[in-house]
């Protein structure tokens, strides 16, 4: 299973970024999947997710600002992040079916 995350970078507070995670080696649709973020030395925090049935869930801190979506045909998971805040700075990981990919760094400057 390979999960290739991309789209991280440096952005000013109030700006937007779109993260993408392309999955291979796994049947994408029907799996639980989501985005996590993790600071060094800390446990990962769930940011947004899809359940088996396709229901979405968000951390309170990102509700109204982040949107999780997916393209089953492309086996790609997305995270649209708007109105970014400095506290959103972190390494973001995608997870599909219990597998986790490499992270992509998001840095929000104030």
N, CA, C and O atoms as CSV, one atom per row, in Angstrom:
chain,resi,resn,atom,element,x,y,z
A,1,UNK,N,N,0.847,-1.191,0.000
A,1,UNK,CA,C,0.000,0.000,0.000
A,1,UNK,C,C,0.882,1.241,0.000
A,1,UNK,O,O,1.810,1.363,0.800
A,2,UNK,N,N,0.582,2.143,-0.895
A,2,UNK,CA,C,1.314,3.425,-0.922
A,2,UNK,C,C,0.323,4.575,-0.869
A,2,UNK,O,O,-0.671,4.608,-1.595
A,3,UNK,N,N,0.623,5.506,0.004
A,3,UNK,CA,C,-0.185,6.715,0.125
A,3,UNK,C,C,0.738,7.902,-0.061
A,3,UNK,O,O,1.617,8.151,0.765
A,4,UNK,N,N,0.542,8.622,-1.131
A,4,UNK,CA,C,1.412,9.735,-1.478
A,4,UNK,C,C,0.695,11.050,-1.238
A,4,UNK,O,O,-0.190,11.443,-1.998
A,5,UNK,N,N,1.095,11.727,-0.161
A,5,UNK,CA,C,0.492,13.017,0.170
A,5,UNK,C,C,1.287,14.147,-0.458
A,5,UNK,O,O,2.510,14.073,-0.577
A,6,UNK,N,N,0.587,15.178,-0.853
A,6,UNK,CA,C,1.250,16.353,-1.433
A,6,UNK,C,C,0.387,17.584,-1.178
A,6,UNK,O,O,-0.760,17.486,-0.743
A,7,UNK,N,N,0.970,18.736,-1.458
A,7,UNK,CA,C,0.214,19.973,-1.353
A,7,UNK,C,C,0.569,20.855,-0.183
A,7,UNK,O,O,0.075,21.978,-0.079
A,8,UNK,N,N,1.415,20.365,0.697
A,8,UNK,CA,C,1.814,21.197,1.820
A,8,UNK,C,C,2.689,22.347,1.370
A,8,UNK,O,O,3.129,22.395,0.221
A,9,UNK,N,N,2.937,23.270,2.279
A,9,UNK,CA,C,3.786,24.400,1.954
A,9,UNK,C,C,3.641,25.500,2.969
A,9,UNK,O,O,3.074,25.315,4.046
A,10,UNK,N,N,4.167,26.652,2.604
A,10,UNK,CA,C,4.132,27.833,3.470
A,10,UNK,C,C,3.038,28.767,2.974
A,10,UNK,O,O,2.968,29.089,1.788
A,11,UNK,N,N,2.197,29.190,3.886
A,11,UNK,CA,C,1.105,30.081,3.525
A,11,UNK,C,C,0.886,31.073,4.659
A,11,UNK,O,O,1.156,30.769,5.821
A,12,UNK,N,N,0.404,32.243,4.321
A,12,UNK,CA,C,0.115,33.231,5.357
A,12,UNK,C,C,-1.208,32.922,6.031
A,12,UNK,O,O,-2.088,32.287,5.451
A,13,UNK,N,N,-1.326,33.372,7.235
A,13,UNK,CA,C,-2.587,33.224,7.959
A,13,UNK,C,C,-3.725,33.826,7.134
A,13,UNK,O,O,-3.599,34.909,6.563
A,14,UNK,N,N,-4.825,33.099,7.090
A,14,UNK,CA,C,-5.959,33.518,6.277
A,14,UNK,C,C,-5.965,32.918,4.885
A,14,UNK,O,O,-6.959,33.008,4.165
A,15,UNK,N,N,-4.852,32.306,4.511
A,15,UNK,CA,C,-4.732,31.718,3.195
A,15,UNK,C,C,-5.316,30.321,3.119
A,15,UNK,O,O,-5.916,29.824,4.072
A,16,UNK,N,N,-5.128,29.697,1.959
A,16,UNK,CA,C,-5.696,28.373,1.697
A,16,UNK,C,C,-4.652,27.433,1.098
A,16,UNK,O,O,-3.696,27.854,0.447
A,17,UNK,N,N,-4.873,26.166,1.343
A,17,UNK,CA,C,-4.068,25.116,0.722
A,17,UNK,C,C,-4.969,23.928,0.438
A,17,UNK,O,O,-5.988,23.730,1.100
A,18,UNK,N,N,-4.578,23.140,-0.554
A,18,UNK,CA,C,-5.262,21.881,-0.807
A,18,UNK,C,C,-4.259,20.745,-0.710
A,18,UNK,O,O,-3.262,20.727,-1.431
A,19,UNK,N,N,-4.520,19.805,0.172
A,19,UNK,CA,C,-3.699,18.610,0.291
A,19,UNK,C,C,-4.338,17.493,-0.520
A,19,UNK,O,O,-5.562,17.386,-0.604
A,20,UNK,N,N,-3.489,16.667,-1.114
A,20,UNK,CA,C,-3.955,15.513,-1.877
A,20,UNK,C,C,-3.236,14.272,-1.382
A,20,UNK,O,O,-2.094,14.346,-0.926
A,21,UNK,N,N,-3.894,13.148,-1.470
A,21,UNK,CA,C,-3.303,11.874,-1.070
A,21,UNK,C,C,-3.757,10.817,-2.062
A,21,UNK,O,O,-4.928,10.438,-2.088
A,22,UNK,N,N,-2.830,10.346,-2.871
A,22,UNK,CA,C,-3.143,9.339,-3.872
A,22,UNK,C,C,-2.807,7.967,-3.317
A,22,UNK,O,O,-1.703,7.741,-2.822
A,23,UNK,N,N,-3.758,7.056,-3.399
A,23,UNK,CA,C,-3.590,5.715,-2.847
A,23,UNK,C,C,-3.391,4.695,-3.954
A,23,UNK,O,O,-4.029,4.758,-5.005
A,24,UNK,N,N,-2.497,3.758,-3.698
A,24,UNK,CA,C,-2.304,2.637,-4.610
A,24,UNK,C,C,-2.087,1.377,-3.793
A,24,UNK,O,O,-1.632,1.441,-2.651
A,25,UNK,N,N,-2.413,0.223,-4.380
A,25,UNK,CA,C,-2.231,-1.035,-3.679
A,25,UNK,C,C,-3.335,-1.349,-2.688
A,25,UNK,O,O,-3.199,-2.263,-1.874
A,26,UNK,N,N,-4.414,-0.609,-2.748
A,26,UNK,CA,C,-5.533,-0.808,-1.829
A,26,UNK,C,C,-6.816,-0.417,-2.559
A,26,UNK,O,O,-6.829,0.497,-3.384
A,27,UNK,N,N,-7.894,-1.133,-2.234
A,27,UNK,CA,C,-9.194,-0.739,-2.781
A,27,UNK,C,C,-9.660,0.482,-2.002
A,27,UNK,O,O,-9.930,0.406,-0.803
A,28,UNK,N,N,-9.748,1.585,-2.688
A,28,UNK,CA,C,-9.953,2.876,-2.043
A,28,UNK,C,C,-11.366,3.031,-1.480
A,28,UNK,O,O,-11.534,3.279,-0.286
A,29,UNK,N,N,-12.360,2.889,-2.314
A,29,UNK,CA,C,-13.735,3.168,-1.900
A,29,UNK,C,C,-14.199,2.166,-0.848
A,29,UNK,O,O,-13.830,0.992,-0.879
A,30,UNK,N,N,-15.011,2.652,0.076
A,30,UNK,CA,C,-15.542,1.790,1.123
A,30,UNK,C,C,-14.674,1.714,2.353
A,30,UNK,O,O,-15.095,1.171,3.374
A,31,UNK,N,N,-13.471,2.246,2.277
A,31,UNK,CA,C,-12.578,2.238,3.435
A,31,UNK,C,C,-12.783,3.467,4.301
A,31,UNK,O,O,-13.179,4.528,3.818
A,32,UNK,N,N,-12.512,3.309,5.568
A,32,UNK,CA,C,-12.392,4.472,6.440
A,32,UNK,C,C,-11.127,5.213,6.027
A,32,UNK,O,O,-10.085,4.590,5.817
A,33,UNK,N,N,-11.205,6.514,5.910
A,33,UNK,CA,C,-10.032,7.283,5.505
A,33,UNK,C,C,-10.092,8.673,6.113
A,33,UNK,O,O,-11.162,9.169,6.468
A,34,UNK,N,N,-8.943,9.282,6.224
A,34,UNK,CA,C,-8.942,10.601,6.827
A,34,UNK,C,C,-7.594,11.269,6.809
A,34,UNK,O,O,-6.605,10.733,6.308
A,35,UNK,N,N,-7.589,12.445,7.366
A,35,UNK,CA,C,-6.383,13.254,7.508
A,35,UNK,C,C,-6.093,13.453,8.998
A,35,UNK,O,O,-6.990,13.720,9.798
A,36,UNK,N,N,-4.835,13.318,9.333
A,36,UNK,CA,C,-4.356,13.547,10.690
A,36,UNK,C,C,-3.263,14.605,10.631
A,36,UNK,O,O,-2.695,14.872,9.573
A,37,UNK,N,N,-2.986,15.187,11.759
A,37,UNK,CA,C,-1.808,16.051,11.872
A,37,UNK,C,C,-1.101,15.719,13.168
A,37,UNK,O,O,-1.713,15.325,14.161
A,38,UNK,N,N,0.204,15.890,13.125
A,38,UNK,CA,C,1.017,15.467,14.256
A,38,UNK,C,C,2.204,16.385,14.418
A,38,UNK,O,O,2.978,16.604,13.486
A,39,UNK,N,N,2.332,16.915,15.615
A,39,UNK,CA,C,3.496,17.725,15.953
A,39,UNK,C,C,4.579,16.813,16.519
A,39,UNK,O,O,4.260,15.752,17.056
A,40,UNK,N,N,5.837,17.193,16.415
A,40,UNK,CA,C,6.921,16.357,16.935
A,40,UNK,C,C,6.715,16.018,18.406
A,40,UNK,O,O,6.464,16.900,19.227
A,41,UNK,N,N,6.823,14.740,18.729
A,41,UNK,CA,C,6.708,14.312,20.108
A,41,UNK,C,C,5.293,14.198,20.628
A,41,UNK,O,O,5.085,13.909,21.806
A,42,UNK,N,N,4.310,14.423,19.755
A,42,UNK,CA,C,2.920,14.355,20.190
A,42,UNK,C,C,2.171,13.269,19.422
A,42,UNK,O,O,2.610,12.807,18.369
A,43,UNK,N,N,1.040,12.883,19.978
A,43,UNK,CA,C,0.182,11.914,19.300
A,43,UNK,C,C,-0.518,12.585,18.121
A,43,UNK,O,O,-0.797,13.784,18.160
A,44,UNK,N,N,-0.802,11.813,17.075
A,44,UNK,CA,C,-1.523,12.407,15.938
A,44,UNK,C,C,-2.946,12.774,16.323
A,44,UNK,O,O,-3.588,12.083,17.114
A,45,UNK,N,N,-3.422,13.852,15.762
A,45,UNK,CA,C,-4.801,14.295,15.964
A,45,UNK,C,C,-5.581,14.119,14.678
A,45,UNK,O,O,-5.106,14.465,13.597
A,46,UNK,N,N,-6.787,13.574,14.804
A,46,UNK,CA,C,-7.639,13.443,13.636
A,46,UNK,C,C,-8.154,14.816,13.234
A,46,UNK,O,O,-8.680,15.558,14.064
A,47,UNK,N,N,-8.001,15.147,11.964
A,47,UNK,CA,C,-8.460,16.439,11.455
A,47,UNK,C,C,-9.814,16.285,10.783
A,47,UNK,O,O,-10.743,17.042,11.068
A,48,UNK,N,N,-9.929,15.303,9.890
A,48,UNK,CA,C,-11.168,15.082,9.155
A,48,UNK,C,C,-11.178,13.649,8.660
A,48,UNK,O,O,-10.124,13.062,8.417
A,49,UNK,N,N,-12.370,13.088,8.512
A,49,UNK,CA,C,-12.432,11.690,8.111
A,49,UNK,C,C,-13.721,11.362,7.372
A,49,UNK,O,O,-14.721,12.075,7.455
A,50,UNK,N,N,-13.654,10.242,6.640
A,50,UNK,CA,C,-14.822,9.601,6.052
A,50,UNK,C,C,-15.034,8.274,6.764
A,50,UNK,O,O,-14.082,7.529,6.997
A,51,UNK,N,N,-16.283,7.982,7.108
A,51,UNK,CA,C,-16.597,6.666,7.669
A,51,UNK,C,C,-16.762,5.670,6.520
A,51,UNK,O,O,-16.686,6.035,5.346
A,52,UNK,N,N,-16.989,4.404,6.883
A,52,UNK,CA,C,-17.266,3.385,5.865
A,52,UNK,C,C,-18.420,3.809,4.964
A,52,UNK,O,O,-18.403,3.576,3.755
A,53,UNK,N,N,-19.404,4.426,5.565
A,53,UNK,CA,C,-20.592,4.811,4.819
A,53,UNK,C,C,-20.488,6.147,4.123
A,53,UNK,O,O,-21.439,6.600,3.486
A,54,UNK,N,N,-19.318,6.786,4.243
A,54,UNK,CA,C,-19.123,8.051,3.547
A,54,UNK,C,C,-19.492,9.288,4.344
A,54,UNK,O,O,-19.488,10.396,3.809
A,55,UNK,N,N,-19.811,9.109,5.620
A,55,UNK,CA,C,-20.116,10.274,6.441
A,55,UNK,C,C,-18.815,10.970,6.836
A,55,UNK,O,O,-17.799,10.321,7.083
A,56,UNK,N,N,-18.864,12.288,6.889
A,56,UNK,CA,C,-17.671,13.051,7.239
A,56,UNK,C,C,-17.715,13.495,8.694
A,56,UNK,O,O,-18.780,13.670,9.287
A,57,UNK,N,N,-16.534,13.669,9.240
A,57,UNK,CA,C,-16.394,14.155,10.605
A,57,UNK,C,C,-15.184,15.061,10.655
A,57,UNK,O,O,-14.203,14.834,9.948
A,58,UNK,N,N,-15.247,16.089,11.488
A,58,UNK,CA,C,-14.172,17.064,11.583
A,58,UNK,C,C,-13.839,17.357,13.035
A,58,UNK,O,O,-14.703,17.321,13.911
A,59,UNK,N,N,-12.572,17.645,13.268
A,59,UNK,CA,C,-12.179,18.161,14.571
A,59,UNK,C,C,-12.842,19.525,14.767
A,59,UNK,O,O,-13.008,20.288,13.816
A,60,UNK,N,N,-13.214,19.817,16.002
A,60,UNK,CA,C,-13.882,21.093,16.277
A,60,UNK,C,C,-13.053,22.285,15.810
A,60,UNK,O,O,-13.597,23.293,15.357
A,61,UNK,N,N,-11.755,22.163,15.923
A,61,UNK,CA,C,-10.865,23.285,15.603
A,61,UNK,C,C,-10.845,23.635,14.116
A,61,UNK,O,O,-10.403,24.722,13.743
A,62,UNK,N,N,-11.320,22.723,13.263
A,62,UNK,CA,C,-11.258,22.991,11.821
A,62,UNK,C,C,-12.630,23.074,11.169
A,62,UNK,O,O,-12.736,23.348,9.974
A,63,UNK,N,N,-13.674,22.839,11.944
A,63,UNK,CA,C,-15.024,22.875,11.377
A,63,UNK,C,C,-15.307,24.241,10.760
A,63,UNK,O,O,-15.027,25.281,11.357
A,64,UNK,N,N,-15.864,24.215,9.560
A,64,UNK,CA,C,-16.166,25.453,8.857
A,64,UNK,C,C,-15.006,26.008,8.063
A,64,UNK,O,O,-15.187,26.929,7.267
A,65,UNK,N,N,-13.816,25.463,8.263
A,65,UNK,CA,C,-12.630,25.945,7.535
A,65,UNK,C,C,-12.049,24.880,6.623
A,65,UNK,O,O,-11.557,25.201,5.541
A,66,UNK,N,N,-12.094,23.629,7.033
A,66,UNK,CA,C,-11.520,22.529,6.264
A,66,UNK,C,C,-12.646,21.683,5.671
A,66,UNK,O,O,-13.720,21.542,6.257
A,67,UNK,N,N,-12.367,21.124,4.485
A,67,UNK,CA,C,-13.323,20.239,3.831
A,67,UNK,C,C,-12.592,19.018,3.290
A,67,UNK,O,O,-11.633,19.138,2.527
A,68,UNK,N,N,-13.057,17.851,3.695
A,68,UNK,CA,C,-12.492,16.606,3.186
A,68,UNK,C,C,-13.345,16.132,2.017
A,68,UNK,O,O,-14.572,16.218,2.054
A,69,UNK,N,N,-12.689,15.636,0.991
A,69,UNK,CA,C,-13.406,15.103,-0.174
A,69,UNK,C,C,-12.563,13.996,-0.794
A,69,UNK,O,O,-11.414,13.785,-0.406
A,70,UNK,N,N,-13.137,13.303,-1.745
A,70,UNK,CA,C,-12.388,12.210,-2.369
A,70,UNK,C,C,-12.874,11.995,-3.794
A,70,UNK,O,O,-13.993,12.361,-4.154
A,71,UNK,N,N,-12.015,11.402,-4.581
A,71,UNK,CA,C,-12.336,10.991,-5.946
A,71,UNK,C,C,-12.028,9.499,-6.024
A,71,UNK,O,O,-10.867,9.109,-6.153
A,72,UNK,N,N,-13.047,8.677,-5.949
A,72,UNK,CA,C,-12.824,7.236,-5.927
A,72,UNK,C,C,-12.179,6.745,-7.215
A,72,UNK,O,O,-11.359,5.828,-7.185
A,73,UNK,N,N,-12.538,7.340,-8.337
A,73,UNK,CA,C,-11.963,6.914,-9.611
A,73,UNK,C,C,-10.459,7.165,-9.654
A,73,UNK,O,O,-9.711,6.389,-10.248
A,74,UNK,N,N,-10.028,8.239,-9.028
A,74,UNK,CA,C,-8.601,8.571,-8.997
A,74,UNK,C,C,-7.930,8.027,-7.743
A,74,UNK,O,O,-6.719,8.164,-7.570
A,75,UNK,N,N,-8.727,7.406,-6.863
A,75,UNK,CA,C,-8.180,6.891,-5.601
A,75,UNK,C,C,-7.411,7.990,-4.862
A,75,UNK,O,O,-6.301,7.780,-4.373
A,76,UNK,N,N,-8.019,9.129,-4.801
A,76,UNK,CA,C,-7.345,10.278,-4.192
A,76,UNK,C,C,-8.246,10.930,-3.147
A,76,UNK,O,O,-9.439,11.141,-3.366
A,77,UNK,N,N,-7.646,11.234,-2.026
A,77,UNK,CA,C,-8.297,11.912,-0.914
A,77,UNK,C,C,-7.782,13.339,-0.873
A,77,UNK,O,O,-6.599,13.586,-1.108
A,78,UNK,N,N,-8.670,14.278,-0.574
A,78,UNK,CA,C,-8.294,15.687,-0.550
A,78,UNK,C,C,-8.640,16.317,0.797
A,78,UNK,O,O,-9.513,15.845,1.524
A,79,UNK,N,N,-7.930,17.390,1.099
A,79,UNK,CA,C,-8.279,18.220,2.243
A,79,UNK,C,C,-8.103,19.669,1.812
A,79,UNK,O,O,-6.982,20.137,1.611
A,80,UNK,N,N,-9.216,20.369,1.674
A,80,UNK,CA,C,-9.183,21.790,1.365
A,80,UNK,C,C,-9.180,22.569,2.673
A,80,UNK,O,O,-10.072,22.420,3.508
A,81,UNK,N,N,-8.173,23.387,2.829
A,81,UNK,CA,C,-7.992,24.129,4.068
A,81,UNK,C,C,-8.082,25.618,3.765
A,81,UNK,O,O,-7.264,26.165,3.025
A,82,UNK,N,N,-9.073,26.256,4.340
A,82,UNK,CA,C,-9.287,27.693,4.150
A,82,UNK,C,C,-9.118,28.428,5.472
A,82,UNK,O,O,-9.183,27.834,6.548
A,83,UNK,N,N,-8.903,29.720,5.366
A,83,UNK,CA,C,-8.744,30.560,6.556
A,83,UNK,C,C,-7.752,29.929,7.539
A,83,UNK,O,O,-8.035,29.777,8.728
A,84,UNK,N,N,-6.612,29.577,7.016
A,84,UNK,CA,C,-5.605,28.905,7.836
A,84,UNK,C,C,-5.100,29.805,8.947
A,84,UNK,O,O,-4.975,31.019,8.787
A,85,UNK,N,N,-4.813,29.175,10.077
A,85,UNK,CA,C,-4.318,29.871,11.256
A,85,UNK,C,C,-2.943,29.321,11.607
A,85,UNK,O,O,-2.574,28.225,11.187
A,86,UNK,N,N,-2.196,30.089,12.376
A,86,UNK,CA,C,-0.845,29.653,12.741
A,86,UNK,C,C,-0.885,28.323,13.490
A,86,UNK,O,O,0.037,27.514,13.379
A,87,UNK,N,N,-1.950,28.102,14.249
A,87,UNK,CA,C,-2.044,26.847,15.006
A,87,UNK,C,C,-2.341,25.633,14.118
A,87,UNK,O,O,-2.351,24.501,14.601
A,88,UNK,N,N,-2.580,25.861,12.835
A,88,UNK,CA,C,-2.743,24.747,11.898
A,88,UNK,C,C,-1.390,24.224,11.412
A,88,UNK,O,O,-1.331,23.201,10.730
A,89,UNK,N,N,-0.316,24.915,11.756
A,89,UNK,CA,C,1.019,24.471,11.363
A,89,UNK,C,C,1.300,23.092,11.935
A,89,UNK,O,O,1.219,22.880,13.145
A,90,UNK,N,N,1.631,22.157,11.050
A,90,UNK,CA,C,1.844,20.788,11.495
A,90,UNK,C,C,2.231,19.925,10.298
A,90,UNK,O,O,2.211,20.382,9.155
A,91,UNK,N,N,2.579,18.682,10.576
A,91,UNK,CA,C,2.760,17.702,9.508
A,91,UNK,C,C,1.433,16.956,9.367
A,91,UNK,O,O,0.901,16.421,10.340
A,92,UNK,N,N,0.918,16.930,8.159
A,92,UNK,CA,C,-0.377,16.311,7.886
A,92,UNK,C,C,-0.181,14.962,7.190
A,92,UNK,O,O,0.606,14.840,6.251
A,93,UNK,N,N,-0.913,13.952,7.671
A,93,UNK,CA,C,-0.848,12.609,7.132
A,93,UNK,C,C,-2.227,12.185,6.636
A,93,UNK,O,O,-3.252,12.607,7.171
A,94,UNK,N,N,-2.233,11.346,5.609
A,94,UNK,CA,C,-3.487,10.735,5.213
A,94,UNK,C,C,-3.467,9.279,5.669
A,94,UNK,O,O,-2.412,8.664,5.822
A,95,UNK,N,N,-4.646,8.763,5.874
A,95,UNK,CA,C,-4.795,7.369,6.282
A,95,UNK,C,C,-5.950,6.767,5.490
A,95,UNK,O,O,-7.021,7.365,5.385
A,96,UNK,N,N,-5.725,5.585,4.935
A,96,UNK,CA,C,-6.769,4.859,4.197
A,96,UNK,C,C,-6.741,3.408,4.655
A,96,UNK,O,O,-5.717,2.732,4.551
A,97,UNK,N,N,-7.867,2.942,5.158
A,97,UNK,CA,C,-7.969,1.552,5.579
A,97,UNK,C,C,-6.950,1.154,6.625
A,97,UNK,O,O,-6.500,0.008,6.652
A,98,UNK,N,N,-6.586,2.080,7.482
A,98,UNK,CA,C,-5.641,1.780,8.548
A,98,UNK,C,C,-4.186,1.946,8.166
A,98,UNK,O,O,-3.305,1.808,9.014
A,99,UNK,N,N,-3.921,2.237,6.918
A,99,UNK,CA,C,-2.547,2.495,6.469
A,99,UNK,C,C,-2.294,3.993,6.489
A,99,UNK,O,O,-3.187,4.793,6.208
A,100,UNK,N,N,-1.067,4.359,6.824
A,100,UNK,CA,C,-0.715,5.773,6.897
A,100,UNK,C,C,0.424,6.086,5.964
A,100,UNK,O,O,1.389,5.328,5.862
A,101,UNK,N,N,0.309,7.196,5.289
A,101,UNK,CA,C,1.363,7.583,4.365
A,101,UNK,C,C,2.328,8.566,4.997
A,101,UNK,O,O,2.197,8.928,6.166
A,102,UNK,N,N,3.300,8.990,4.203
A,102,UNK,CA,C,4.227,10.022,4.659
A,102,UNK,C,C,3.491,11.342,4.766
A,102,UNK,O,O,2.513,11.589,4.059
A,103,UNK,N,N,3.968,12.164,5.641
A,103,UNK,CA,C,3.304,13.422,5.866
A,103,UNK,C,C,3.752,14.511,4.913
A,103,UNK,O,O,4.752,14.387,4.206
A,104,UNK,N,N,2.981,15.576,4.918
A,104,UNK,CA,C,3.339,16.771,4.178
A,104,UNK,C,C,3.235,17.953,5.134
A,104,UNK,O,O,2.250,18.096,5.858
A,105,UNK,N,N,4.257,18.791,5.129
A,105,UNK,CA,C,4.342,19.869,6.113
A,105,UNK,C,C,3.539,21.081,5.671
A,105,UNK,O,O,3.675,21.561,4.546
A,106,UNK,N,N,2.702,21.564,6.575
A,106,UNK,CA,C,1.955,22.799,6.369
A,106,UNK,C,C,2.459,23.816,7.388
A,106,UNK,O,O,2.439,23.566,8.593
A,107,UNK,N,N,2.906,24.953,6.896
A,107,UNK,CA,C,3.393,26.015,7.772
A,107,UNK,C,C,2.581,27.268,7.499
A,107,UNK,O,O,2.519,27.754,6.370
A,108,UNK,N,N,1.961,27.783,8.551
A,108,UNK,CA,C,1.148,28.989,8.423
A,108,UNK,C,C,1.834,30.110,9.184
A,108,UNK,O,O,2.022,30.034,10.398
A,109,UNK,N,N,2.196,31.131,8.464
A,109,UNK,CA,C,2.881,32.266,9.097
A,109,UNK,C,C,1.853,33.318,9.513
A,109,UNK,O,O,0.880,33.588,8.810
A,110,UNK,N,N,2.109,33.894,10.673
A,110,UNK,CA,C,1.161,34.903,11.183
A,110,UNK,C,C,1.545,36.298,10.732
A,110,UNK,O,O,0.862,37.266,11.067
